[in-house]
Protein backbone atom coordinates (compact mmCIF):
# COMPACT_ATOMS: atom_id res chain seq x y z
CA UNK A 1 0.00 0.00 0.00
CA UNK A 2 1.25 3.48 -0.80
CA UNK A 3 1.79 5.76 2.13
CA UNK A 4 1.41 9.50 2.41
CA UNK A 5 4.51 11.61 1.89
CA UNK A 6 4.13 13.44 5.20
CA UNK A 7 1.77 13.87 8.11
CA UNK A 8 0.68 17.16 6.48
CA UNK A 9 -0.14 15.61 3.09
CA UNK A 10 -3.88 16.26 3.41
CA UNK A 11 -3.44 19.86 4.56
CA UNK A 12 -1.03 20.58 1.70
CA UNK A 13 -3.48 19.07 -0.79
CA UNK A 14 -6.48 20.94 0.65
CA UNK A 15 -4.61 24.26 0.55
CA UNK A 16 -3.60 23.70 -3.06
CA UNK A 17 -7.18 22.89 -4.10
CA UNK A 18 -8.60 25.92 -2.25
CA UNK A 19 -6.04 28.49 -3.30
CA UNK A 20 -4.32 27.36 -6.49
CA UNK A 21 -5.73 24.71 -8.80
CA UNK A 22 -8.96 22.75 -8.58
CA UNK A 23 -8.60 20.28 -11.47
CA UNK A 24 -4.96 20.25 -12.60
CA UNK A 25 -2.63 18.73 -10.04
CA UNK A 26 1.13 18.81 -9.70
CA UNK A 27 3.17 15.70 -8.91
CA UNK A 28 2.77 16.10 -5.15
CA UNK A 29 -1.05 16.31 -5.39
CA UNK A 30 -1.15 13.40 -7.81
CA UNK A 31 0.85 11.26 -5.37
CA UNK A 32 -1.55 12.22 -2.57
CA UNK A 33 -4.58 11.17 -4.64
CA UNK A 34 -2.84 7.88 -5.56
CA UNK A 35 -2.19 7.20 -1.85
CA UNK A 36 -5.85 7.93 -0.98
CA UNK A 37 -7.05 5.59 -3.73
CA UNK A 38 -4.70 2.84 -2.57
CA UNK A 39 -5.74 3.23 1.07
CA UNK A 40 -9.45 3.38 0.28
CA UNK A 41 -9.41 0.18 -1.81
CA UNK A 42 -9.76 -1.83 1.41
CA UNK A 43 -12.83 0.14 2.51
CA UNK A 44 -14.98 -0.59 -0.55
CA UNK A 45 -18.29 -2.29 0.19
CA UNK A 46 -21.12 -3.15 -2.16
CA UNK A 47 -24.47 -1.71 -1.12
CA UNK A 48 -27.77 -3.43 -1.65
CA UNK A 49 -30.08 -1.75 -4.12
CA UNK A 50 -32.38 0.64 -2.29
CA UNK A 51 -29.96 1.23 0.60
CA UNK A 52 -30.59 4.57 2.26
CA UNK A 53 -27.59 6.90 2.35
CA UNK A 54 -27.05 9.88 4.63
CA UNK A 55 -24.65 12.77 4.50
CA UNK A 56 -23.25 15.16 7.02
CA UNK A 57 -23.15 18.88 6.31
CA UNK A 58 -21.48 21.73 8.10
CA UNK A 59 -23.94 24.51 8.72
CA UNK A 60 -27.07 25.54 10.47
CA UNK A 61 -30.49 27.06 9.99
CA UNK A 62 -32.06 29.86 11.95
CA UNK A 63 -35.51 29.20 13.37
CA UNK A 64 -38.11 31.97 13.49
CA UNK A 65 -38.01 34.19 16.54
CA UNK A 66 -39.25 32.57 19.73
CA UNK A 67 -41.59 34.15 22.31
CA UNK A 68 -38.77 36.36 23.56
CA UNK A 69 -37.97 37.66 20.07
CA UNK A 70 -34.75 35.67 19.80
CA UNK A 71 -33.84 33.91 16.57
CA UNK A 72 -32.26 30.55 17.48
CA UNK A 73 -29.67 28.65 15.48
CA UNK A 74 -30.34 24.93 14.89
CA UNK A 75 -28.61 22.18 12.89
CA UNK A 76 -29.93 21.61 9.38
CA UNK A 77 -33.16 19.58 9.38
CA UNK A 78 -32.96 15.79 8.98
CA UNK A 79 -34.58 15.95 5.51
CA UNK A 80 -31.56 17.85 4.24
CA UNK A 81 -29.23 15.01 5.24
CA UNK A 82 -30.83 12.54 2.78
CA UNK A 83 -29.60 13.10 -0.79
CA UNK A 84 -32.30 14.10 -3.25
CA UNK A 85 -32.89 11.14 -5.63
CA UNK A 86 -32.95 13.30 -8.77
CA UNK A 87 -29.92 15.49 -8.03
CA UNK A 88 -26.24 14.59 -8.40
CA UNK A 89 -24.79 16.89 -5.78
C-alpha positions in Angstrom: 0.0 0.0 0.0 1.2 3.5 -0.8 1.8 5.8 2.1 1.4 9.5 2.4 4.5 11.6 1.9 4.1 13.4 5.2 1.8 13.9 8.1 0.7 17.2 6.5 -0.1 15.6 3.1 -3.9 16.3 3.4 -3.4 19.9 4.6 -1.0 20.6 1.7 -3.5 19.1 -0.8 -6.5 20.9 0.6 -4.6 24.3 0.5 -3.6 23.7 -3.1 -7.2 22.9 -4.1 -8.6 25.9 -2.3 -6.0 28.5 -3.3 -4.3 27.4 -6.5 -5.7 24.7 -8.8 -9.0 22.7 -8.6 -8.6 20.3 -11.5 -5.0 20.2 -12.6 -2.6 18.7 -10.0 1.1 18.8 -9.7 3.2 15.7 -8.9 2.8 16.1 -5.1 -1.0 16.3 -5.4 -1.2 13.4 -7.8 0.9 11.3 -5.4 -1.6 12.2 -2.6 -4.6 11.2 -4.6 -2.8 7.9 -5.6 -2.2 7.2 -1.9 -5.8 7.9 -1.0 -7.1 5.6 -3.7 -4.7 2.8 -2.6 -5.7 3.2 1.1 -9.5 3.4 0.3 -9.4 0.2 -1.8 -9.8 -1.8 1.4 -12.8 0.1 2.5 -15.0 -0.6 -0.5 -18.3 -2.3 0.2 -21.1 -3.1 -2.2 -24.5 -1.7 -1.1 -27.8 -3.4 -1.6 -30.1 -1.8 -4.1 -32.4 0.6 -2.3 -30.0 1.2 0.6 -30.6 4.6 2.3 -27.6 6.9 2.3 -27.1 9.9 4.6 -24.6 12.8 4.5 -23.2 15.2 7.0 -23.2 18.9 6.3 -21.5 21.7 8.1 -23.9 24.5 8.7 -27.1 25.5 10.5 -30.5 27.1 10.0 -32.1 29.9 12.0 -35.5 29.2 13.4 -38.1 32.0 13.5 -38.0 34.2 16.5 -39.2 32.6 19.7 -41.6 34.1 22.3 -38.8 36.4 23.6 -38.0 37.7 20.1 -34.8 35.7 19.8 -33.8 33.9 16.6 -32.3 30.6 17.5 -29.7 28.7 15.5 -30.3 24.9 14.9 -28.6 22.2 12.9 -29.9 21.6 9.4 -33.2 19.6 9.4 -33.0 15.8 9.0 -34.6 15.9 5.5 -31.6 17.8 4.2 -29.2 15.0 5.2 -30.8 12.5 2.8 -29.6 13.1 -0.8 -32.3 14.1 -3.3 -32.9 11.1 -5.6 -32.9 13.3 -8.8 -29.9 15.5 -8.0 -26.2 14.6 -8.4 -24.8 16.9 -5.8 
